[in-house]
């Protein structure tokens, strides 16, 4: 009887640990995949720049420190861009949600998207705009 109870306790502990690990990995999996793939994504993002004055669109908020850094970087680089504040417009938020991104800033060109502020990725998207006339 003691052996059977001991086996049950071991099984319950193992099942609890397995379930806990599964939840922890599962809830972080999208973030881990995005980290592994990198911040630059390719696709058709033309709807986010058509009918706009510039060929790059930056989605951000008015209070995000990373968005402020992204704006400063673009300004310092002399790059003109559409600055879309998703916390100040329902229309801007609706447009941003179509990108299926979880956070800001997000820099979008006709065929590239950079999630988060990453100077190297921003440089790459800027250079692609210079060569893609």
C-alpha positions as CSV (number, residue, x, y, z in Angstrom):
1,X,0.0,0.0,0.0
2,X,2.8,2.4,0.9
3,X,4.5,1.7,-2.5
4,X,1.3,2.4,-4.4
5,X,0.8,5.7,-2.6
6,X,4.4,6.6,-3.3
7,X,3.9,5.9,-7.0
8,X,0.8,8.0,-7.1
9,X,2.6,10.9,-5.5
10,X,5.5,10.6,-7.9
11,X,3.0,10.5,-10.8
12,X,1.1,13.5,-9.6
13,X,4.4,15.5,-9.1
14,X,5.6,14.5,-12.6
15,X,2.2,15.4,-14.2
16,X,2.2,18.8,-12.4
17,X,5.8,19.5,-13.5
18,X,5.0,18.5,-17.1
19,X,1.8,20.6,-17.2
20,X,3.7,23.6,-15.7
21,X,6.5,23.3,-18.3
22,X,4.0,23.0,-21.1
23,X,2.1,26.1,-20.0
24,X,5.4,28.1,-19.6
25,X,6.7,27.0,-23.0
26,X,3.4,27.4,-24.8
27,X,2.7,30.9,-23.5
28,X,6.2,32.1,-24.5
29,X,6.4,30.2,-27.8
30,X,5.2,33.1,-30.1
31,X,7.8,35.5,-28.5
32,X,10.5,32.8,-28.8
33,X,9.7,32.3,-32.5
34,X,9.7,36.0,-33.2
35,X,13.0,36.4,-31.4
36,X,14.5,33.5,-33.4
37,X,13.2,34.8,-36.8
38,X,14.4,38.3,-36.1
39,X,12.7,41.7,-36.2
40,X,12.4,42.0,-40.0
41,X,9.5,40.3,-41.8
42,X,8.7,40.3,-45.5
43,X,5.3,40.5,-47.0
44,X,2.9,42.8,-48.8
45,X,2.4,45.8,-46.5
46,X,1.7,48.3,-49.3
47,X,-1.8,49.1,-47.8
48,X,0.0,50.8,-44.9
49,X,1.9,53.2,-47.1
50,X,-0.4,53.8,-50.1
51,X,-2.2,57.1,-50.0
52,X,0.4,58.3,-47.5
53,X,3.0,61.0,-48.3
54,X,6.1,58.9,-47.5
55,X,7.3,55.4,-48.3
56,X,7.8,54.4,-44.7
57,X,5.2,54.3,-41.9
58,X,6.1,54.1,-38.2
59,X,3.3,52.9,-35.9
60,X,3.8,53.9,-32.3
61,X,2.4,55.5,-29.3
62,X,2.9,58.9,-27.8
63,X,4.3,57.5,-24.5
64,X,6.5,54.6,-25.7
65,X,10.2,55.3,-25.1
66,X,11.2,52.9,-27.8
67,X,9.0,54.8,-30.2
68,X,10.7,58.0,-29.2
69,X,14.1,56.4,-30.0
70,X,12.8,55.1,-33.3
71,X,11.6,58.6,-34.3
72,X,14.9,60.2,-33.2
73,X,16.8,57.6,-35.2
74,X,14.7,58.2,-38.4
75,X,15.0,62.0,-37.9
76,X,18.8,61.8,-37.4
77,X,19.0,59.6,-40.5
78,X,17.1,62.3,-42.5
79,X,14.4,59.8,-43.4
80,X,10.9,61.1,-44.1
81,X,8.2,58.8,-42.7
82,X,4.5,58.7,-41.8
83,X,4.2,58.9,-38.0
84,X,1.0,57.0,-36.9
85,X,0.1,57.3,-33.2
86,X,-2.1,54.3,-32.4
87,X,-3.0,55.7,-29.0
88,X,-4.6,58.8,-30.5
89,X,-6.7,57.5,-33.3
90,X,-9.2,54.6,-33.6
91,X,-8.5,54.5,-37.3
92,X,-4.7,54.2,-36.7
93,X,-5.3,51.4,-34.2
94,X,-7.5,49.5,-36.7
95,X,-4.8,49.8,-39.3
96,X,-2.1,48.7,-36.8
97,X,-4.1,45.6,-35.8
98,X,-4.1,44.4,-39.4
99,X,-0.3,43.9,-39.0
100,X,-0.9,41.4,-36.2
101,X,1.9,42.8,-34.1
102,X,1.9,42.8,-30.3
103,X,3.9,45.9,-29.6
104,X,5.3,49.1,-30.9
105,X,7.2,50.6,-32.6
106,X,6.6,49.0,-36.0
107,X,8.3,50.4,-39.1
108,X,6.6,49.4,-42.4
109,X,7.6,49.7,-46.0
110,X,5.9,48.3,-49.1
111,X,7.4,44.9,-48.6
112,X,9.1,44.9,-45.2
113,X,8.1,45.2,-41.5
114,X,10.4,45.8,-38.6
115,X,8.9,44.9,-35.2
116,X,10.5,46.8,-32.3
117,X,13.3,49.4,-32.5
118,X,16.5,47.8,-33.9
119,X,19.0,50.2,-35.5
120,X,20.4,47.5,-37.9
121,X,17.0,46.4,-39.0
122,X,15.9,50.1,-39.5
123,X,19.1,50.7,-41.5
124,X,18.3,47.6,-43.7
125,X,14.7,48.8,-44.4
126,X,15.9,52.3,-45.1
127,X,18.6,51.0,-47.5
128,X,16.0,48.8,-49.2
129,X,13.9,52.0,-49.8
130,X,16.8,53.8,-51.3
131,X,17.4,51.1,-53.9
132,X,13.6,50.3,-54.5
133,X,12.6,53.3,-56.5
